[in-house]
């Protein structure tokens, strides 16, 4: 689409892969995968480190759930890598050590599936929709998508290759509009930050990000958002260093407590 080609987006992604000394920690490795398959989360003794790669829009709720998961498993440390789903998928296929991948789109998850790195069929656990984000008080008087065509306003969108950017393309096509963005951001949280700092008049982000921003950001609904509902799939990974914890985390996210936290953060359940 022409408005994405009009801006050059450069991003440097540093990937540091830690070496291992050949000793498998307790609760990891192929035997652990087999044990994980035959035990429920309640039956597993979880220890070591769980590394979760997750879409940037999951930052707040997954951090909250991670603290709860650690409290329930005192010998386990949960670490997160939050970024654009496309960046995370690329890192996983380049052998970055990760236990779980939670993506903001089925397309980016498919990259991992095509590489044979999913330990199970990815499950869609929540959905998300776009919302217009403006600074508190809406100083530019933005009312809807049409304002994104106004060259006098400063507009932020996500880059085309990340899920929030792909969703933006769909809504603008549905509305028959060609936006005039001033900046294309590497992920949805970067676009939201521009609004929080008052550096742009408006941005397209997820509804959940508007809620997470609190009083410094206001959200504006628009009907075309229904044309770009993002599915969020999750899977444990075949090369998970901590397979037991990976399987347990996927179960926990989809548990009653996990889904309640996700709904409170503004995500929709798939059947809702």
N, C-alpha and C positions, 0 to 999 in steps of 0.2 A: 504494500500500500504506500502511496507516494509520501504521506506525511511522515512515515518512519524513515524513508530514504533521505528526507530533507535534512536530517540531523545525523551527525556522525557520533556513534557511541563507542567509546573505547573503555574496556575494563580489563584490569590485570588481576587475574585470579591466582593467588599463590597457594600451592598445595604442598604441604610438608608431610611426607609419609614416614612415620616412625618405624624404625627397624625393630625386630624382635630377636630375643636371644635363643629362640628355639624351644624354650620351656613353656608348655601350655599351662596357664593358671587354672586353678580348680574351677569347674563349671564351664569349660570351654572345649572346643575341638569337636571332631566328628562324633565321638561317643556321647558328648553332651547334646548334640543335635538329636540323637536317638532317644536320649533320656527325656529331652524336652517334649518330644512328640508323644510320649506316653504318660506325661504327668501334667496335672493342672497347675495353675499358678500358685494355688494355696499349698501344693505338695512340694514345690521346689524350694531349695535353700539357695537364695541368690546372693552372690558375692562378686567382688571385683568391680569392674567398670562397665557400664552400659553406654554405648555411644549411639546417639540418635541423630540422624540427618533429617531435618524437617524444614518445610517451606517457611519463609520469613513471616508469613501471616499467622503462623502457629506459635510465635515466640512467647507471648504472654501466657496463654493457657497451657502450653506444654511445660513451661518453666514452673508454673503452679502445680501441675500434675507430677512433674519430676520430684518436687519437694515432698509431695505426699507419698510417692512411690519409695523414696529413700527412707521416709519415716517408717514405712511398713517393712522395709528391708534394710536394717541398720548396717549390714556388711556390704551394701551396694552403693556405688557412686554413679549418678546419672550425669552424663555430659551431653551437650547439644551442639550441633553445627547448624545454625539457622542461616539460610541464604535463598536465593532464587532457586526454584525447583530444577531448572535446566542446569544451573551450575552444580548443584548437588548430584544430579544424575551423571554428569560428566565426571565428577570426582569419583563416584562409586565405580563407574566402568573403567576408570584408570587405577583401580585397586586401592583407593583410600580405605583405611580400616573403619568400618561402620557395622553396626548391628541391625539397625532398623532404618528404613526410608519411608518418610511420610511426605507425599507430594501434593502440590496444589492443582495438579491436573493429571488426567489419565495419559495424556500424550507424553509427558516427561517420565512418568512411571513406566511407560512402554519401552523406553530406552533401556531401562534396567532389566525388564522382562526379556527383551530381545537378546540381551547379553547373557541370559540364563543365570542371573544373579539373585533372583527372588526365590526364597526358600519355600514360599507358599503362594497361592493365588492372591494377588493384592485385593484387599477388601476396601470398598468405599465406605468410610466411616462418617463423613460429614460433607456438606456442600456449602458454598459461599457465593455471594453476589456482590457486584460492584455498587459503589455509592460515590456521589460527588462529595469531596472533602473541601471545606473552606475554613480559613482562620475564624476564631471566635468573633462573632459580631458580623461576619460576612461583609467586610468593608468594601468589596468590589461589587456587591449586590448581585452575585451569581444566582440564577434561578433554575437553570437546567443545562442540558447538553449543548444547546445552541450557543451558549456563552463560550464553549470551547473553540468556536470558529472565529471569535473576536480577537483580532491581532493586537488590540490595545490591552488585552489582559495577559497576565503571565501565567502560563499553564504548564503543569507537569503530568506526564504520562509514564507508564512503565514501558521499557523497551519491548519490541515485538516478540523477542525470543523467550520472554518469561511469561508465565500464565496470566498475570494481570494485564500484560500488554496484549496478549492474544485475545483476551476477553474484551479489552477496549476496542479492538478492531471490529469485533462482532457487534457491539452496541452502536458504534458509529455507522456501520453499514446498515444496521436495522433502522437507524434514524435518518439515513440518507445525508449524513453530514461529513465534512472533511475538516477535522480539527487542525488547529495551528499551535502545536506544542512548542514551548521554549526549551524544554529539557526532557530527555528520555532517561529514566532511572533504571538502575540495575535490578532492583526488586521493589516490592510494594512498600516496604518500610522506608526505603530511601525517598520514595515519592511522598509518603506521609510526613516525613521529617521536614521536607520543603514547606509543607503547609503549617506544621507546628511552629516553625521558625518565622513564618510570615514572609518567606522568600517567593512564594507564588500565590496567586489569587485563588487557584483551585487545582485539584488533582483528582484523578480517578483511582480510587483504592477500594479495598474490600470493606464491606459493612463492619466486619469484625475489627478492622484497624481503626475506623472512626470511633467505635465504642472504646477501644483500648486507649485512645488518645485523651479521653476525658474532656474536660471543659475547654481545653485550648483549641479544639477542632469541632466544627459543626458538620453534620451530614445532611445531604439533600438527596432524596429518593428521585428516581426517574423511571418511567415505565419500561424503557428498552433494556433495563437490567435483567429482565426475565429471559432475554435472548442469549444470555451468557452466564449460565449457572455452572460454576466450577465444581467438579467432583474431586474429593480428596481421598486418594487410595493410600493404604499403608501396608507394608510387608516386612517381615524379618528377612534378612539376607543370607544367602547360602554360605558366604565367607565370614559370617558373623564371628568375631573373636569370643563373644559371650552369648552363645546360642540360647541357653536357658533363660537368661534375662531378656533377650530379644523377644522370644516367644511370650514371656510373661508380660512384657510392656505392650505388645500388640493386643493381648487379651485385656489388659488394664484400660487401655484407651477406649476400647469398645464395651467396657463394663458400664453398669448403671452410674457409678460415680464419675467415670471418665466422660461419658456422654452428657451427663448433667452439667459438668464444668464447661464442656464445649458449647452446649446450648446457651449457657449463661454468658459466654463470650460472644454470642451472636451468630454462631454457626447453625446451620439447619441440618436436621437428620434427613437421610436420603428419602425416607418414606413420609416425611412431614409435608 
